[in-house]
Amino acid sequence: MVYTTKIESFDSLTPAWEKLLQNATHNHIFFTPTWQRVWWEHLGRGNEPLLVSFREGDELAGVASFMRSGTTISLLGDADVCDYLDLVTRKGHEDGVCSALYDFLLETEWDSLDLVPLRPDSVAMAYFIPLLERKGHAVEKSQIDTSPEAALPKDWEDFLASLSKKDRHELRRKMRRLESAGEVRHTCTGNPESLMKDIEDFLALFRASREDKVTFLTPERESYFRNLVQATLERNLLRLSFLELDGKRVAANLCFDYDGSIYLYNSGYDPQYYRLAVGLLHKAYCLRSAIASGKARFDFLRGAEPYKYDLGGKDVPIYRYRVKRQP
C-alpha cells in the first residue's frame, strides 16, 4: 500500500478523522478530534503539534496525533487527563500506516519518543513498537497504571449475580440503607440552559470529595474541564449525572457515552454523606442505567480505587514506552 503522508491541522483533518474512527482498529473517546482539540487548546502550551495523516488515495487510513517538545515527540495529550492514547488506523492498515509513520520519523528531527498511556491492545504496542525494535531502536517499557473495566450483561440482576457474594450483599445493603434515608433520585443533565449550574455543582462536589482533587484542579485544568463538558454536550457524548437525596445533590459523576461504552471520567461527593456511601452508590446507579440503555462496557478508567473492584471491574494494564533513536 502506498500512502500520502502530510502534516495537517485540526480544521483540515477533523471531518476525515471522525469518519476514520467509525472503521478504526480501536475507537475510544480519547482518540477523537473533539477530545484532543480541547486538550490542545487548554493544556498543550509549550509543545508543537504534529498531526500526521496517512491517506490511500482520497481515503484517510491513519492519524498519528503527535506533539514535539524540544527533541522529544510524544502522543498528543497527557496521562493526567487522557486515560489512554494511540495511533488511529483503519482496520487492515495497521502495518502499512506504522511503516509509513516510521518513514516519516526518519525524516523528522527527534531524539526520543514518549508513547503513553497505552493499552495492551493498542496499535502502537501491537504494531509500531515491534517495528521500532526490529529497526534497532532502544525501547524501554514500564507499566504506569491499571484501568479497570466491566463487560455489561443484559440486565441488572445478571450484573449483580456476576459480583462476588460479599460485594453483591454489600451493594444491596447499602442501597437499602440509602433509600431508607430519604427520597433518592439519579438524574442525568443534558440541558444547555442548566449546564453552567451543573458544572459548578459538579466542580464543588469534585473538590469536596478529596483534598488531592483541590490541588489537581489548577486553573488550566478547570478551564479544560469546562470546555470539555461543553464540547461533548454538543456532540451528545456527555453524561453528567447527579445523585440527589431529598432534593439535594450529594454526588456527581462526569461520564461519557461513546461507541457502546460508558467512560467514568471523574466524580465527587459531599463528605457529610460519607456513611451513606453516596459516591459508590451513585456509580452503581450509573452502571444500572448503562445496562438499561444496552451499553456493552463500563470503563472505570485509570486508577486502582477499591470501589471499581467492588463493582466488578477487571484490570487492564496501562503502559509507557520510551524509545531512544539510534543513529
C-alpha positions as CSV (number, residue, x, y, z in Angstrom):
1,M,0.0,0.0,0.0
2,V,1.2,3.5,-0.9
3,Y,0.2,6.4,1.4
4,T,0.4,10.1,1.1
5,T,1.8,11.5,4.4
6,K,1.1,15.0,5.4
7,I,1.2,17.3,8.5
8,E,-2.3,18.8,8.9
9,S,-4.3,20.9,11.3
10,F,-7.4,20.1,13.3
11,D,-9.5,22.1,10.9
12,S,-8.3,20.2,7.8
13,L,-8.2,16.8,9.4
14,T,-11.3,16.6,11.7
15,P,-14.0,15.5,9.2
16,A,-12.0,12.7,7.7
17,W,-10.6,11.7,11.2
18,E,-14.2,11.4,12.6
19,K,-15.1,9.2,9.6
20,L,-12.0,7.1,10.1
21,L,-12.9,6.3,13.7
22,Q,-16.1,4.6,12.6
23,N,-13.9,1.9,11.0
24,A,-10.8,2.1,13.2
25,T,-8.9,-0.7,14.7
26,H,-9.7,0.7,18.1
27,N,-12.1,3.5,18.9
28,H,-12.1,5.3,22.3
29,I,-13.3,8.8,23.2
30,F,-9.7,10.0,23.9
31,F,-8.8,9.3,20.3
32,T,-11.4,11.7,18.9
33,P,-10.5,15.1,17.4
34,T,-13.2,16.7,19.8
35,W,-11.3,15.5,22.8
36,Q,-7.8,16.2,21.5
37,R,-8.6,19.6,20.3
38,V,-9.9,20.7,23.7
39,W,-6.8,19.3,25.3
40,W,-4.5,21.1,22.9
41,E,-6.3,24.4,23.3
42,H,-6.1,24.4,27.1
43,L,-3.1,22.2,28.1
44,G,-0.9,21.9,25.1
45,R,1.2,25.1,25.8
46,G,4.9,24.8,25.1
47,N,4.5,22.0,22.6
48,E,4.5,21.9,18.8
49,P,1.6,19.9,17.2
50,L,2.3,17.2,14.7
51,L,-1.0,15.9,13.3
52,V,0.2,13.4,10.7
53,S,-2.2,12.0,8.2
54,F,-1.8,8.9,6.0
55,R,-4.1,8.7,3.0
56,E,-4.6,5.9,0.5
57,G,-5.9,7.9,-2.5
58,D,-8.7,10.0,-1.1
59,E,-9.3,7.8,1.9
60,L,-7.8,8.5,5.3
61,A,-6.1,5.3,6.5
62,G,-4.4,6.6,9.7
63,V,-3.7,9.5,12.0
64,A,-0.6,9.9,14.2
65,S,-1.6,12.6,16.7
66,F,1.7,13.8,18.0
67,M,3.4,16.8,19.6
68,R,7.0,17.8,19.9
69,S,8.8,19.4,22.8
70,G,12.5,20.0,22.1
71,T,13.8,16.8,20.7
72,T,11.1,14.5,22.2
73,I,8.0,13.5,20.2
74,S,5.0,12.2,22.2
75,L,1.4,11.3,21.6
76,L,-0.8,14.5,21.8
77,G,-2.3,14.6,25.3
78,D,-1.1,13.8,28.8
79,A,-1.5,10.9,31.1
80,D,-3.1,13.1,33.8
81,V,-6.3,13.7,31.9
82,C,-6.1,11.3,28.9
83,D,-6.5,7.8,30.2
84,Y,-5.1,6.2,27.1
85,L,-3.9,7.3,23.7
86,D,-2.9,5.5,20.5
87,L,-2.3,5.7,16.8
88,V,-5.6,5.7,14.9
89,T,-5.6,3.3,11.9
90,R,-8.3,1.9,9.6
91,K,-8.8,-1.8,10.1
92,G,-6.4,-3.8,7.9
93,H,-4.0,-0.9,7.5
94,E,-2.1,-1.2,10.8
95,D,1.2,-2.5,9.4
96,G,1.1,-0.1,6.4
97,V,0.4,3.0,8.4
98,C,3.0,2.1,11.1
99,S,5.6,1.6,8.3
100,A,4.7,4.9,6.7
101,L,4.9,6.6,10.1
102,Y,8.4,5.1,10.6
103,D,9.5,6.5,7.2
104,F,8.1,9.9,8.2
105,L,10.0,9.8,11.5
106,L,13.3,9.0,9.7
107,E,12.9,12.4,8.0
108,T,11.9,14.2,11.2
109,E,14.1,15.7,14.0
110,W,13.8,13.8,17.3
111,D,16.0,12.0,19.8
112,S,13.3,10.2,21.8
113,L,9.7,9.1,21.6
114,D,7.4,9.0,24.6
115,L,4.4,6.8,23.9
116,V,2.0,6.9,26.8
117,P,-0.6,5.9,28.1
118,L,-1.1,2.7,26.0
119,R,-3.5,-0.2,26.4
120,P,-2.1,-3.7,25.7
121,D,-4.3,-3.9,22.6
122,S,-3.2,-0.6,21.2
123,V,-1.9,-0.3,17.6
124,A,1.2,1.3,19.0
125,M,2.0,-1.7,21.2
126,A,0.9,-4.4,18.7
127,Y,2.5,-2.9,15.5
128,F,4.6,0.2,15.9
129,I,6.8,-0.8,18.9
130,P,7.8,-4.1,17.4
131,L,8.7,-2.3,14.2
132,L,11.0,0.1,16.2
133,E,12.6,-2.8,17.9
134,R,13.3,-4.6,14.6
135,K,14.9,-1.4,13.3
136,G,17.3,-1.4,16.3
137,H,16.0,1.4,18.4
138,A,16.3,1.2,22.2
139,V,12.9,0.6,23.8
140,E,12.1,0.9,27.5
141,K,8.7,-0.4,28.7
142,S,7.0,0.3,32.1
143,Q,3.6,-0.3,33.5
144,I,2.3,3.1,34.8
145,D,-1.2,2.2,36.0
146,T,-4.2,-0.1,35.6
147,S,-7.6,0.7,34.2
148,P,-10.4,-1.5,35.4
149,E,-13.5,-2.1,33.2
150,A,-16.6,-4.3,33.3
151,A,-18.4,-6.1,30.5
152,L,-22.1,-5.4,30.9
153,P,-24.8,-8.1,30.8
154,K,-28.3,-7.6,29.5
155,D,-29.9,-6.8,32.8
156,W,-29.2,-5.6,36.4
157,E,-29.8,-8.9,38.1
158,D,-27.3,-10.7,35.9
159,F,-24.8,-8.0,36.8
160,L,-25.4,-8.5,40.5
161,A,-25.0,-12.2,40.0
162,S,-21.6,-11.6,38.4
163,L,-20.3,-10.0,41.6
164,S,-18.8,-11.9,44.5
165,K,-21.3,-12.9,47.2
166,K,-19.8,-10.4,49.6
167,D,-19.8,-7.5,47.1
168,R,-23.4,-8.3,46.0
169,H,-24.6,-8.4,49.6
170,E,-22.8,-5.2,50.5
171,L,-24.2,-3.3,47.4
172,R,-27.8,-4.4,48.1
173,R,-27.4,-3.5,51.8
174,K,-26.0,0.0,51.1
175,M,-28.7,0.7,48.5
176,R,-31.5,-0.2,51.0
177,R,-29.9,2.0,53.7
178,L,-29.6,5.0,51.3
179,E,-33.2,4.5,50.0
180,S,-34.5,4.4,53.6
181,A,-32.7,7.7,54.4
182,G,-34.9,9.8,52.1
183,E,-36.0,10.3,48.6
184,V,-33.3,9.2,46.2
185,R,-33.1,10.4,42.6
186,H,-30.5,9.7,39.9
187,T,-30.6,12.4,37.3
188,C,-28.6,13.0,34.1
189,T,-28.2,16.5,32.7
190,G,-28.3,17.4,29.1
191,N,-29.9,20.8,29.1
192,P,-27.7,23.6,27.7
193,E,-29.6,26.1,29.7
194,S,-28.7,24.5,33.1
195,L,-25.2,23.4,32.1
196,M,-23.3,26.2,33.8
197,K,-25.0,25.5,37.1
198,D,-24.5,21.7,36.6
199,I,-20.8,22.3,36.0
200,E,-20.5,24.4,39.1
201,D,-22.2,21.7,41.2
202,F,-20.0,19.0,39.8
203,L,-16.8,21.0,40.5
204,A,-17.9,21.8,44.0
205,L,-18.6,18.1,44.8
206,F,-15.3,17.1,43.0
207,R,-13.3,19.5,45.2
208,A,-15.1,18.5,48.4
209,S,-14.6,14.7,48.0
210,R,-10.8,14.6,48.4
211,E,-8.0,17.1,49.2
212,D,-5.8,16.0,46.3
213,K,-8.6,16.9,43.9
214,V,-8.4,20.5,45.0
215,T,-4.6,20.5,44.1
216,F,-5.3,18.7,40.9
217,L,-7.8,21.3,39.7
218,T,-5.5,24.0,38.5
219,P,-7.0,27.0,36.7
220,E,-5.8,25.5,33.4
221,R,-7.4,22.1,34.2
222,E,-10.6,23.7,35.4
223,S,-10.9,25.6,32.1
224,Y,-10.2,22.4,30.3
225,F,-12.9,20.6,32.2
226,R,-15.5,23.3,31.4
227,N,-14.7,23.3,27.7
228,L,-14.6,19.6,27.5
229,V,-18.1,19.4,29.1
230,Q,-19.4,21.9,26.6
231,A,-17.8,20.3,23.6
232,T,-19.0,16.8,24.5
233,L,-22.5,18.1,25.2
234,E,-22.7,19.5,21.7
235,R,-21.7,16.1,20.3
236,N,-24.2,14.2,22.5
237,L,-21.4,12.4,24.3
238,L,-21.8,14.0,27.7
239,R,-23.4,12.1,30.6
240,L,-23.1,14.4,33.6
241,S,-25.2,12.9,36.4
242,F,-26.1,13.7,40.0
243,L,-27.4,11.6,42.9
244,E,-29.9,13.6,44.9
245,L,-31.1,12.9,48.4
246,D,-34.3,14.7,49.4
247,G,-33.7,17.2,46.6
248,K,-30.0,17.9,47.5
249,R,-27.2,16.9,45.1
250,V,-24.9,14.8,47.2
251,A,-22.8,13.1,44.4
252,A,-21.8,13.7,40.8
253,N,-20.3,11.6,38.0
254,L,-18.8,13.0,34.9
255,C,-19.2,10.2,32.3
256,F,-19.1,10.0,28.5
257,D,-21.2,7.8,26.2
258,Y,-19.1,6.7,23.2
259,D,-19.2,3.8,20.8
260,G,-21.2,1.5,23.1
261,S,-19.2,2.2,26.2
262,I,-19.7,4.5,29.3
263,Y,-16.5,6.1,30.5
264,L,-16.5,7.2,34.1
265,Y,-14.1,10.1,33.8
266,N,-14.3,11.8,37.2
267,S,-16.6,12.1,40.2
268,G,-17.2,13.8,43.5
269,Y,-19.5,13.6,46.5
270,D,-20.4,15.5,49.7
271,P,-18.3,14.1,52.6
272,Q,-21.2,14.8,55.0
273,Y,-22.9,11.8,53.4
274,Y,-19.9,9.5,53.5
275,R,-21.6,7.0,55.8
276,L,-24.4,6.5,53.2
277,A,-21.8,5.6,50.6
278,V,-23.2,8.1,48.1
279,G,-20.1,8.1,46.0
280,L,-20.1,4.3,45.5
281,L,-23.9,4.1,45.1
282,H,-24.0,6.8,42.5
283,K,-21.6,4.8,40.4
284,A,-23.8,1.8,40.9
285,Y,-26.8,3.7,39.7
286,C,-24.8,4.8,36.6
287,L,-23.9,1.2,35.9
288,R,-27.6,0.2,36.2
289,S,-28.5,3.0,33.8
290,A,-25.8,1.9,31.3
291,I,-27.1,-1.7,31.4
292,A,-30.7,-0.5,30.9
293,S,-29.6,1.5,27.8
294,G,-27.9,-1.5,26.3
295,K,-24.3,-0.5,26.7
296,A,-21.7,-3.2,26.3
297,R,-18.9,-1.9,28.6
298,F,-18.4,0.3,31.6
299,D,-14.9,1.7,31.7
300,F,-13.9,2.9,35.2
301,L,-10.7,4.3,33.7
302,R,-7.3,4.6,35.3
303,G,-6.6,4.0,39.0
304,A,-7.0,1.1,41.3
305,E,-9.6,2.6,43.7
306,P,-11.3,-0.2,45.6
307,Y,-14.9,0.7,44.6
308,K,-14.0,-0.3,41.0
309,Y,-13.4,-3.9,42.0
310,D,-16.4,-3.8,44.3
311,L,-18.5,-3.1,41.2
312,G,-17.0,-5.8,39.1
313,G,-14.0,-4.0,37.4
314,K,-11.3,-6.2,35.8
315,D,-7.8,-4.7,35.4
316,V,-6.4,-3.6,32.1
317,P,-2.7,-2.7,32.5
318,I,-1.6,0.7,31.1
319,Y,2.0,1.1,29.7
320,R,4.6,3.7,28.8
321,Y,7.2,3.2,26.1
322,R,10.3,5.4,25.8
323,V,12.2,5.0,22.6
324,K,15.7,6.3,22.1
325,R,16.6,7.0,18.5
326,Q,19.6,5.0,17.2
327,P,22.0,6.6,14.6
